[in-house]
Amino acid sequence: MTIWDEVLSSVRETLPEDDFRRWFGATAYASDSGDQITVWVPSEAVRRHIVGHFQEELDRALAALGRRDTLLRLVVAGMDDDDDDE
């Protein structure tokens, strides 16, 4: 089990199942360097929504796991496919 799995288990308890699946279902653990956890997200819209609406829950989950000072970095997978190229 990754640290992201543990964070998700905690966050899942605070959200309706549909919301949890909608916003966290397509996320994927990328790495944990000790001071930073990197997680892939499917789009910039999902990244913004998670940060804007769930940051407190994520921070609480990290603190409960003894990782209060760990940066959670959400990275959009496939950034090269951005709409800016049009």
ABEGO torsion letter per residue (X at the ends): XBAAAAAAAAAAAABBAAAAAAAAAABBBABBAGABBBBBBABAAAAAAAAAAAAAAAAAAAAAAGAAABBBBBBBBGAAABAAAX
